[in-house]
Amino acid sequence: MTNNDPYKLLAERLDALPNGFPPTDDGTELRLLALIFTPEEAALAAQLRLTLETPAQIAARIGGDIATLRKQLKEMARRGLIAAGRTEDGLAYGLMPFAVGIYEMQVQTIDAEFARQFEAYYHKAFGQMLAVTPQIHRVVPVEQSVRTDMEVHPFESAAEIVAQAKAWGVLDCLCRKQQTLIGRPCKHPIDVCMILSDTPGAFDHSTTIRALTQEQAMATLRRAAEAGLVHSVSNNQRGLWYICNCCTCACGVLRGMVDLGLANVIARSAFVNQVDEDVCIGCGACVEKCQFGALSVDGVAHVEAMRCVGCGVCTLACPVNALSMVRRPDAEVTPPPETNHDWLVARAAARGLDLDAVL
């Protein structure tokens, strides 16, 4: 690979984004990109910005025929290689991070070779992305788990996040598909990766996203929680557009705790589990549901607060309702960035990056 190799240029561009795309010593990341992009597509993507631009604006900046660029950009957006959206100047396109972004959009096309290459990349470099704060994902507690006398902000409630959206959709979970393809199938349901939009009917004609009603979206949340999955969203307060339902056995973020030995791969919620010892019967059902090793039983259940991410999944397993989520002390809570741009600024600063160079 030379310095002019389009895949190297794209990999460097992706690593210059706040999310990151760390290089490996053997070029695994380049082989991964080569399975998704043609050389021409990689060269074009490497010149895009995070800020959406029309084909005319891109052509004015990098050169090229507008009609040819428009056709190429449209096809790349259709395949989930770049972002697309409406601006005041019309349909526009921009660069997406590798994760969350390009990788997750390959749910329809992932095959065994792609799954193997991603697994190799995961163990070589993905942990470097997960170790940076602010984290990419944060936990949102299961709705039924929070005590009724606790204040819950809208961005802290999966149900409220769903209620505020205008369109809802669901995809198969790429992480569980990837693990199945490498021979490590997960027992959890696969059709629970939720997509949200503030545009009514946004997914009605999609060939990849199954449109849901609000009631169906809420039912999907409940089904995921009852299966023991952890709700997680992007680590900001406004503009939330997806809800992942995650597990430590397959999720690219959460299994960083198990496979990579990282403690803080996800931002915990503002809540922590509390046991009513007068009600608890010490049955251990909650311990079986906890994916983070935060619970133990010695006559009654005990919570290790520092290991508890505040997901509340264990509360649904308790047959006597002895568990509930209460708000952590303010000193233990780090409010998530207000917007995605605020997250980008904080993440770029943590990595020592020039954010203006990619916006």
C-alpha positions in Angstrom: 0.0 0.0 0.0 1.4 3.4 -1.0 0.5 6.8 0.4 -1.7 7.3 -2.7 -3.6 4.1 -2.1 -7.3 5.1 -1.9 -8.0 2.8 1.0 -5.1 4.2 3.0 -6.3 7.7 2.3 -9.9 6.8 3.4 -8.6 5.0 6.5 -6.6 8.1 7.5 -9.6 10.3 6.9 -11.9 8.1 9.0 -9.3 8.1 11.8 -9.2 11.9 11.6 -12.9 11.9 12.7 -13.6 12.1 16.4 -15.0 8.6 16.4 -11.7 7.2 15.2 -10.6 4.3 12.9 -7.2 3.3 14.3 -4.7 1.7 12.0 -3.2 -1.8 12.5 0.3 -3.0 12.0 -0.7 -5.3 9.2 -3.2 -3.3 7.2 -6.3 -5.1 8.4 -8.3 -1.9 8.3 -7.4 -1.5 4.6 -8.6 -5.0 3.7 -11.8 -4.3 5.6 -12.5 -1.1 3.6 -11.6 -2.9 0.3 -14.5 -5.3 1.0 -16.9 -2.3 1.1 -15.6 0.4 -1.2 -14.3 0.2 -4.8 -11.0 2.1 -5.2 -12.9 5.0 -6.9 -15.5 5.1 -4.1 -12.8 5.1 -1.4 -11.0 8.0 -3.2 -14.1 10.1 -3.3 -15.2 9.3 0.3 -11.8 10.3 1.5 -12.4 13.8 0.2 -15.9 14.3 1.8 -16.6 16.3 4.9 -18.9 15.5 7.9 -21.0 18.5 6.9 -23.4 17.6 4.1 -22.6 19.1 0.7 -24.5 19.0 -2.6 -22.8 17.4 -5.6 -22.3 20.9 -7.1 -20.6 22.1 -3.9 -18.4 18.9 -3.8 -17.5 19.4 -7.5 -16.6 23.0 -6.9 -14.3 22.0 -4.0 -12.6 18.9 -5.4 -13.3 19.0 -9.2 -15.1 16.6 -11.4 -18.3 16.5 -13.5 -21.4 17.3 -11.4 -23.6 14.8 -13.1 -21.1 12.0 -12.7 -20.5 12.9 -9.1 -24.2 13.0 -8.4 -24.7 9.5 -9.8 -21.7 8.1 -7.8 -22.7 9.8 -4.5 -26.3 8.6 -4.8 -25.2 5.0 -5.3 -22.7 5.2 -2.4 -25.4 6.6 -0.1 -27.8 3.8 -1.2 -25.2 1.2 -0.1 -24.6 2.9 3.3 -21.1 4.1 2.4 -21.8 7.8 3.0 -24.4 9.9 4.6 -27.2 11.7 2.7 -29.8 14.3 3.7 -31.8 17.3 2.6 -30.3 20.8 3.0 -31.5 24.2 1.9 -29.6 23.7 -1.3 -31.0 20.3 -2.0 -30.0 16.7 -1.6 -26.5 16.6 0.0 -23.9 14.0 1.0 -21.1 13.7 3.6 -18.7 11.3 5.2 -19.8 8.9 7.9 -17.7 7.5 10.7 -16.7 3.9 10.4 -18.6 3.2 13.7 -21.3 4.2 14.4 -22.0 4.6 10.7 -20.5 2.7 7.7 -20.1 -0.6 9.6 -23.6 -0.7 10.9 -25.1 0.1 7.4 -23.6 -3.2 6.0 -26.3 -5.3 7.7 -27.7 -6.4 4.3 -24.4 -7.2 2.7 -22.2 -8.6 5.4 -20.7 -12.1 4.6 -18.4 -14.5 6.2 -15.2 -12.8 4.9 -16.3 -9.4 6.0 -17.2 -10.8 9.4 -13.8 -12.4 9.7 -11.9 -9.3 8.7 -14.0 -7.2 11.2 -13.2 -9.6 14.0 -9.5 -9.4 13.2 -9.8 -5.6 13.2 -11.8 -5.7 16.4 -9.1 -7.5 18.4 -6.2 -5.5 16.8 -7.5 -1.9 17.0 -11.2 -1.4 17.9 -10.4 -1.2 21.6 -8.6 2.1 21.0 -11.9 3.6 19.8 -13.8 2.3 22.8 -11.2 3.6 25.4 -11.7 7.3 24.5 -14.2 9.5 26.4 -16.8 10.7 25.9 -17.8 7.2 24.9 -19.7 6.5 21.7 -22.7 5.0 23.4 -24.5 5.5 26.7 -27.0 3.4 28.6 -30.7 4.2 28.9 -32.5 2.4 31.7 -35.4 0.1 31.0 -38.5 2.2 31.6 -40.2 0.0 34.2 -37.1 -0.2 36.3 -37.0 3.4 37.5 -38.8 4.2 40.7 -41.9 6.3 40.1 -40.7 9.0 42.5 -37.5 9.5 40.5 -37.1 12.4 38.0 -36.3 11.1 34.5 -35.1 13.6 31.8 -36.5 12.9 28.3 -33.0 11.9 27.0 -32.7 9.4 29.9 -35.9 7.5 28.9 -36.0 5.1 26.0 -39.8 5.4 26.0 -39.6 9.2 25.7 -37.0 9.0 23.0 -39.4 6.8 21.0 -42.4 9.1 21.8 -40.6 12.2 20.5 -39.8 10.6 17.1 -42.0 11.0 14.1 -41.0 7.7 12.3 -39.8 4.4 13.6 -38.0 1.5 12.0 -36.2 -1.7 12.9 -33.1 -3.5 11.4 -31.4 -6.8 12.2 -28.5 -6.3 14.6 -25.3 -6.3 12.6 -23.3 -7.3 15.7 -25.3 -10.5 16.2 -25.1 -11.3 12.4 -21.4 -10.8 12.4 -20.9 -13.1 15.4 -23.1 -15.8 13.8 -21.0 -15.7 10.6 -17.8 -16.4 12.6 -19.4 -19.3 14.5 -20.4 -17.5 17.7 -24.2 -17.2 17.5 -26.0 -15.2 20.1 -29.1 -16.4 21.8 -30.7 -12.9 21.9 -33.3 -11.7 19.3 -31.7 -10.2 16.2 -34.6 -7.9 14.9 -34.3 -5.2 17.6 -31.9 -2.6 16.2 -34.2 0.5 16.2 -33.9 3.6 13.9 -35.8 6.8 14.5 -36.5 9.9 12.5 -38.2 13.3 12.9 -39.6 13.0 9.4 -43.0 11.3 9.3 -43.0 8.2 7.0 -39.2 8.3 6.7 -39.0 4.5 6.4 -42.2 3.7 4.5 -40.4 3.0 1.2 -37.1 1.7 2.6 -35.8 -1.6 1.2 -33.6 -2.2 4.2 -35.5 -0.8 7.2 -38.8 -2.2 8.3 -41.2 0.6 9.2 -42.9 0.4 12.6 -45.7 2.3 14.2 -45.0 4.0 17.5 -46.9 1.2 19.3 -44.7 -1.4 17.5 -41.6 0.5 18.4 -42.6 0.4 22.1 -43.3 -3.3 21.8 -39.9 -3.8 20.3 -38.3 -2.0 23.3 -40.2 -4.2 25.7 -39.3 -7.4 23.8 -35.6 -6.5 23.9 -35.7 -5.7 27.6 -37.5 -8.9 28.5 -34.8 -10.8 26.5 -32.1 -9.2 28.8 -30.8 -6.7 26.3 -29.5 -3.3 27.3 -30.8 -0.1 25.7 -28.1 2.2 24.4 -28.1 5.4 22.3 -25.6 7.9 21.0 -23.9 9.7 23.9 -25.7 13.1 23.5 -29.0 14.5 24.7 -30.7 15.8 21.5 -31.0 14.5 18.0 -31.1 10.8 19.0 -31.8 8.7 15.9 -31.2 5.1 17.0 -31.6 2.8 20.0 -29.4 -0.3 20.1 -30.4 -3.2 22.2 -27.1 -4.7 23.2 -25.4 -7.7 24.9 -21.9 -8.4 26.0 -21.8 -11.6 23.9 -22.2 -9.9 20.5 -22.4 -6.1 20.7 -19.3 -4.4 19.3 -19.3 -1.9 22.2 -20.4 -4.0 25.2 -18.2 -7.1 24.4 -15.2 -4.8 24.8 -15.7 -5.5 28.5 -15.4 -9.2 27.9 -13.2 -9.7 24.9 -10.9 -6.7 25.3 -10.9 -6.2 29.1 -12.1 -2.6 29.0 -14.1 -1.3 32.0 -15.7 1.9 30.7 -16.6 1.1 27.1 -20.1 2.7 27.5 -21.3 5.7 29.4 -23.5 4.5 32.3 -26.9 6.0 32.9 -27.6 8.4 35.8 -29.3 5.6 37.7 -28.0 2.7 39.9 -29.8 -0.5 41.1 -31.1 -0.5 44.6 -32.3 -3.6 46.5 -35.1 -3.6 49.0 -33.7 -6.2 51.5 -37.0 -6.5 53.3 -38.6 -7.8 50.1 -35.7 -9.7 48.4 -35.9 -13.5 48.7 -32.3 -14.1 47.5 -33.4 -16.3 44.5 -30.5 -15.0 42.3 -32.7 -14.4 39.2 -31.3 -10.9 39.0 -27.7 -12.2 39.0 -28.4 -14.4 36.0 -29.7 -11.4 34.0 -26.9 -8.9 34.9 -24.3 -8.8 32.1 -21.9 -6.7 34.0 -21.2 -8.7 37.2 -22.7 -6.0 39.4 -24.9 -8.3 41.4 -24.3 -11.1 44.0 -26.4 -12.9 46.5 -25.6 -13.6 50.1 -29.0 -14.2 51.7 -30.2 -11.2 49.7 -29.0 -9.5 46.6 -26.2 -6.9 46.8 -25.2 -4.3 44.2 -21.6 -3.3 43.3 -22.5 0.3 42.4 -19.3 0.9 40.4 -20.0 -2.1 38.1 -23.7 -1.2 37.6 -24.3 0.6 34.4 -27.8 1.5 35.3 -29.6 -0.5 32.6 -32.3 -1.9 34.9 -32.6 -5.2 33.0 -32.2 -7.2 36.2 -35.4 -5.5 37.7 -37.6 -7.3 35.1 -36.3 -10.7 36.3 -37.1 -10.1 40.0 -40.2 -12.2 40.9 -41.0 -10.1 44.0 -40.1 -6.6 42.7 -37.3 -6.1 45.1 -35.1 -4.1 42.7 -35.5 -0.6 41.3 -33.3 2.1 39.8 -32.6 5.2 41.8 -30.7 8.3 40.7 -27.0 8.4 41.5 -25.6 11.2 43.6 -24.9 14.3 41.4 -21.1 13.9 42.0 -21.2 10.5 40.2 -23.1 11.6 37.2 -21.5 13.0 34.0 -24.2 14.7 31.9 -24.0 13.7 28.3 -23.1 16.4 25.7 -26.1 18.4 24.7 -25.8 17.8 20.9 -23.9 15.6 18.6 -21.7 18.6 17.7 -20.9 19.1 21.3 -19.9 15.4 21.5 -17.7 15.8 18.4 -16.0 18.8 20.0 -15.3 17.0 23.3 -14.2 13.8 21.5 -11.9 15.6 19.1 -10.3 17.5 22.0 -9.8 14.2 23.9 -8.0 12.8 20.8 -6.1 16.0 20.0 -7.8 16.4 16.6 -8.5 19.4 14.5 -12.3 19.1 14.1 -12.5 22.0 11.7 -10.5 20.0 9.2 -13.2 17.4 8.7 -16.4 19.5 9.2 
